[in-house]
Amino acid sequence: MNATPTTVPPIDGAALLDEVEAFHRRFNVFPSEAAFVAVALWDAHAHLLDCFDSTPRIAFLSPEPGSGKTRALEIVETLVPQPMTAVNASAAALFRSVSAGNGKPTILFDEIDTVFGPKAGDNEELRGFLNAGHRRTGVTYRCIGDGGQQTVQAFPSYCAVAVAGLGSLPDTIMSRAVIVRMRRRARNETVEPFRARIHEAEGHKLRDRLAQWAEHARDFVMGAWPDMPDGVSDRPADVWEPLLAIADAVGGHWPERARAACLTLVTASRANDKGSIGVRLLTDLRDHVMVGIDRLPTVAILDRLNALDDAPWADLHGKPLDNRRLSKMLAEYMTADNEPIASRNIKTAGSVLKGYYAADLWDAWARYCPPPPESPLPALPGTETTA
């Protein structure tokens, strides 16, 4: 008598993701509930990478060592498919690993600050690989062959990447990442010691169940267009789309928690994002220098910029911002009449000084700067200039 084949009951995705989050909580202290939600969703998305048009990087960053970044990567390593630890790995080694054809690795890059930090110099090749691999269509081009027999070959770069490091990262990587800003544990914050011999096996069991769930969820996730929270669009929407698709697929309380986490972390990233140095200049002019003022002489603008706390202007490459550098930076942006922003004459009592008009800056402020503070500080008494 033939045995009746048994069917494997479907895995409860929401309960499984709860377990993944709980596993992280045993060993990690993340700065917010939103971070735990995002990391658990990211772990799951790595198992369904081929279902998405893009993959967000996840970055564990902190200002000081000893903040749990490496431990966070160690826990992620137990939960994702084909983890590849890549401390100081070259770009060539990474893109060849991704294009090897035996399944895409999940790259875990610790000490990323040694590659992009202020003392490391530029590393455009690796930066290019990380940027290109954000998109499923991303490739890295290399010449292969010897001498005159060289040909150009495209190597696929698309893969999931988690990084950890001190400080910050290039803007092109930050804008493609979910940022978890780690902190040193407070005295009242405790975690369970991670013992690889014991806990790796526990993580691997969760990893295998995530892989099993992913096979059942593939049809649901493929081609999904999850609803974005209000105000999340453009690059942040690209970053969060795969994570929200995972949340919708597992169901339960995850769709709601995922969208709350999305808003929290996107808002935090905007608060920390000063953009390029040019956008920072425009923003500081709008929010701190020309508040309530329609024009201001250059000498007064420089005095105010260089006096700002937590701003780069007083020590810009070793010297304060000066008239020539200010003029050059602002000339990169256009007025509403599509003319480069330039200084103009400002009549003051008994003299004419060069300076800048708010009317010339409004278009650039609207196009490049983040939303202004809800309650900007008023202008200092007696600092307004007259025509």
C-alpha positions in Angstrom: 0.0 0.0 0.0 1.5 3.3 -1.1 1.9 5.9 1.5 -0.1 9.1 1.1 2.2 12.0 0.3 2.2 14.6 3.0 2.1 18.3 2.2 4.2 20.8 4.1 2.0 23.3 5.8 2.7 26.9 4.7 4.8 28.9 7.0 3.2 31.8 8.9 5.3 34.6 7.5 4.3 37.1 10.2 5.1 34.8 13.0 8.4 33.9 11.4 9.4 37.5 11.0 8.5 38.0 14.6 11.0 35.3 15.5 13.7 36.9 13.3 13.1 40.3 15.0 13.3 38.5 18.4 16.6 36.9 17.4 18.1 40.3 16.7 16.8 41.7 20.0 18.6 39.0 21.9 22.0 40.3 20.7 21.5 43.8 19.3 20.4 47.1 20.9 19.2 49.2 17.9 18.4 52.9 18.4 14.6 52.5 17.7 11.8 50.1 17.1 11.8 51.2 13.5 15.4 49.9 13.1 14.4 46.4 14.4 11.5 46.3 11.9 13.7 47.4 9.0 16.5 45.0 9.7 14.1 42.0 10.0 12.5 43.0 6.7 15.9 43.4 5.1 16.9 39.9 6.2 13.8 38.4 4.5 14.2 40.5 1.3 17.7 39.0 0.7 15.9 35.6 0.1 13.8 37.1 -2.7 16.3 39.4 -4.4 15.3 38.3 -7.9 11.8 39.5 -7.3 12.7 43.2 -7.0 14.0 45.8 -9.4 16.4 47.2 -6.7 17.8 46.2 -3.4 18.4 48.7 -0.5 21.7 48.6 1.2 21.5 48.6 5.0 24.2 50.6 6.9 25.0 50.3 10.5 26.9 53.5 11.3 28.1 55.1 14.5 30.4 58.0 15.6 32.5 55.8 17.9 33.7 52.2 18.1 32.1 49.7 20.4 28.5 50.6 19.3 27.4 47.1 18.2 27.9 47.5 14.4 29.9 44.4 13.9 27.6 42.3 16.1 24.7 43.5 14.0 26.4 42.2 10.9 27.2 38.9 12.6 23.5 38.3 13.4 22.5 39.3 9.8 25.1 36.9 8.6 23.3 33.9 10.2 20.0 34.9 8.6 20.8 35.7 4.9 21.6 33.4 1.9 25.2 32.8 1.0 26.8 35.5 3.3 30.2 36.8 2.1 32.2 38.8 4.6 34.1 41.4 2.7 36.4 43.4 5.0 38.8 45.3 2.7 37.7 43.2 -0.3 38.6 44.7 -3.7 36.0 45.7 -6.2 37.3 43.0 -8.6 36.9 40.2 -6.0 33.3 41.4 -5.3 32.0 41.7 -8.8 33.6 38.3 -9.8 31.9 36.7 -6.8 28.5 38.2 -7.7 28.8 37.1 -11.4 30.1 33.6 -10.6 26.8 32.0 -11.5 26.3 29.8 -8.4 23.9 32.0 -6.6 24.2 35.6 -5.5 26.2 36.2 -2.3 24.9 38.6 0.4 27.9 40.9 0.9 28.6 41.9 4.5 31.1 44.8 4.5 32.5 45.6 7.9 34.8 48.6 8.6 33.5 50.3 5.5 35.0 53.6 6.9 38.5 52.2 6.0 37.4 52.3 2.4 35.5 55.6 2.3 36.7 57.4 5.4 38.6 60.7 5.4 42.0 59.1 5.5 41.3 56.4 2.9 41.1 58.6 -0.2 38.7 58.0 -3.0 37.8 54.4 -4.0 35.7 55.1 -7.1 35.9 51.5 -8.3 34.2 50.0 -5.2 31.8 52.9 -4.9 30.8 52.3 -8.5 30.2 48.6 -7.8 28.0 49.4 -4.8 26.1 51.9 -6.7 25.6 49.8 -9.8 24.6 46.7 -7.7 21.6 48.6 -6.2 19.7 48.0 -9.5 18.9 44.5 -10.9 20.1 45.8 -14.3 23.3 47.0 -12.8 26.6 45.8 -14.3 30.3 46.6 -14.0 32.3 46.7 -17.2 35.8 45.4 -17.3 38.4 44.7 -20.0 39.5 41.1 -20.2 42.2 39.4 -22.3 45.8 40.3 -23.0 47.2 43.2 -25.0 45.4 43.9 -28.2 43.1 40.9 -27.6 41.2 42.7 -24.9 37.4 42.8 -25.0 34.9 44.6 -22.8 32.7 42.3 -20.7 29.8 43.3 -18.5 29.7 41.6 -15.0 26.4 41.7 -13.1 26.6 43.7 -9.9 23.2 43.2 -8.4 23.3 41.8 -4.9 22.3 42.5 -1.3 24.8 44.5 0.7 25.0 45.3 4.4 27.8 47.6 5.6 29.0 48.8 9.0 31.4 51.5 9.8 32.3 54.7 11.7 31.1 58.1 10.5 29.3 58.4 7.3 29.4 57.2 3.7 29.4 58.8 0.3 26.0 60.4 -0.6 25.5 58.1 -3.5 25.6 55.1 -1.1 23.7 56.8 1.7 20.8 57.6 -0.6 20.5 54.0 -1.5 20.5 52.7 2.1 18.4 52.2 5.2 20.5 53.9 7.8 20.7 52.5 11.3 22.7 54.9 13.5 24.1 52.7 16.3 25.0 53.9 19.8 27.0 52.5 22.6 24.8 50.5 25.0 23.7 52.4 28.1 24.4 50.9 31.5 20.8 49.7 31.8 20.7 48.1 28.3 21.8 44.5 28.3 22.1 41.9 25.6 22.7 38.2 25.5 26.3 37.3 24.7 26.6 35.9 21.2 28.4 32.5 21.1 28.9 31.5 17.5 29.1 27.7 18.3 25.6 27.9 19.8 23.8 30.7 18.2 24.9 30.4 14.6 22.9 27.2 14.4 19.8 28.9 15.7 20.2 31.7 13.2 20.7 29.1 10.4 17.4 27.4 11.3 15.6 30.7 10.9 17.5 31.4 7.7 16.3 28.0 6.3 12.7 28.8 7.2 13.0 32.2 5.6 14.1 30.5 2.4 11.2 28.1 2.6 8.7 30.9 3.2 10.3 32.8 0.3 9.6 30.1 -2.2 5.9 30.2 -1.2 5.8 34.0 -1.2 7.6 34.5 -4.5 4.4 34.8 -6.7 2.9 37.3 -4.3 6.0 39.5 -4.1 7.0 39.4 -7.8 5.8 42.6 -9.4 4.2 43.9 -6.3 3.7 47.7 -6.0 3.3 48.4 -2.3 1.5 51.6 -1.2 4.0 54.2 0.1 3.4 56.3 3.1 2.5 59.9 2.4 5.6 61.9 1.7 7.9 59.0 0.7 8.8 59.2 -3.0 11.7 59.1 -5.4 14.9 57.5 -4.1 13.5 56.7 -0.6 10.6 55.0 -2.2 13.0 52.9 -4.3 14.8 52.0 -1.1 11.7 50.9 0.8 9.7 49.3 -1.9 11.2 45.8 -1.5 10.8 46.0 2.3 7.2 47.1 2.2 6.5 44.3 -0.3 7.9 41.8 2.1 5.7 43.3 4.9 2.6 43.0 2.8 3.5 39.4 1.9 3.9 38.3 5.5 0.8 40.2 6.7 -0.3 40.4 10.3 0.9 43.6 12.0 3.9 43.9 9.6 2.4 46.1 6.9 1.5 48.7 9.5 4.7 48.5 11.4 6.8 48.6 8.2 5.1 51.8 7.0 5.6 53.4 10.4 9.3 52.4 10.4 9.6 53.7 6.8 8.3 57.2 7.8 10.5 57.2 11.0 13.8 56.3 9.2 13.2 58.3 6.1 12.4 61.4 8.2 15.5 60.7 10.3 17.7 60.4 7.2 16.4 63.7 5.8 17.2 65.4 9.1 20.7 64.1 9.0 21.2 64.7 5.3 22.8 68.0 4.6 23.1 67.0 0.9 26.1 68.2 -1.1 28.2 71.1 0.2 26.3 73.3 -2.2 22.9 72.3 -0.9 24.2 72.8 2.7 25.3 76.4 1.7 21.9 77.1 0.2 20.1 75.7 3.2 22.2 77.6 5.7 21.6 80.8 3.8 17.8 80.2 3.8 17.5 79.0 7.4 20.2 80.9 9.3 21.5 83.9 7.3 18.8 85.5 5.3 15.7 84.8 7.4 13.3 87.6 6.9 15.8 89.6 4.8 15.5 90.4 1.1 19.2 91.2 0.6 22.5 91.2 2.5 26.0 92.3 1.7 28.6 89.6 1.1 30.7 90.6 4.1 27.7 90.2 6.4 26.8 86.8 4.8 30.3 85.5 5.4 30.4 86.7 9.0 27.1 84.9 9.7 28.1 81.7 7.9 31.5 81.5 9.5 29.9 82.1 13.0 27.4 79.2 12.6 28.0 76.3 15.1 28.0 72.8 13.6 28.7 74.1 10.1 31.7 73.6 7.9 32.2 77.3 6.8 34.7 78.4 9.4 37.1 75.6 8.5 36.5 74.7 4.9 39.6 72.8 3.8 41.6 74.5 6.5 40.4 78.1 6.1 37.2 80.1 6.4 34.8 80.5 3.5 35.7 83.7 1.6 34.1 85.9 -1.0 35.7 84.1 -4.0 34.6 80.6 -2.8 31.1 81.8 -2.0 30.7 83.3 -5.4 32.0 80.2 -7.2 29.7 77.9 -5.2 26.5 80.0 -5.7 27.3 80.4 -9.4 26.6 76.7 -9.8 22.9 77.3 -9.2 20.5 79.3 -11.3 18.0 82.1 -10.6 14.3 81.8 -11.7 15.4 83.6 -14.9 18.0 80.8 -15.6 21.0 83.0 -14.9 23.8 81.9 -12.6 23.3 83.3 -9.1 25.7 86.3 -8.7 26.3 89.1 -6.3 24.7 92.5 -7.1 25.0 96.0 -5.8 23.3 96.8 -2.5 22.8 100.4 -1.5 23.5 101.1 2.1 23.8 104.3 4.0 26.4 106.3 2.2 27.9 103.4 0.2 27.2 100.6 -2.3 28.3 97.0 -1.4 28.2 93.8 -3.3 25.8 91.2 -1.9 23.1 88.7 -2.6 19.3 89.1 -3.0 16.8 86.5 -1.6 14.9 86.8 -4.9 17.8 85.4 -6.8 18.0 82.4 -4.4 14.4 81.5 -4.1 14.3 79.2 -7.1 17.4 77.2 -5.9 15.9 77.0 -2.4 12.7 75.5 -3.7 14.5 73.0 -6.0 17.4 71.8 -3.9 16.8 72.4 -0.2 14.9 70.2 2.3 11.6 71.6 3.6 12.3 74.6 5.9 11.9 74.4 9.7 8.3 74.9 10.8 9.3 77.8 13.0 12.3 79.6 11.6 14.1 82.0 13.9 13.4 85.6 13.3 16.1 87.9 12.0 18.3 89.5 14.6 17.2 93.1 15.5 19.1 95.8 13.6 20.7 93.5 11.0 18.3 94.2 8.1 19.8 96.2 5.3 18.0 98.9 3.3 17.9 99.5 -0.4 
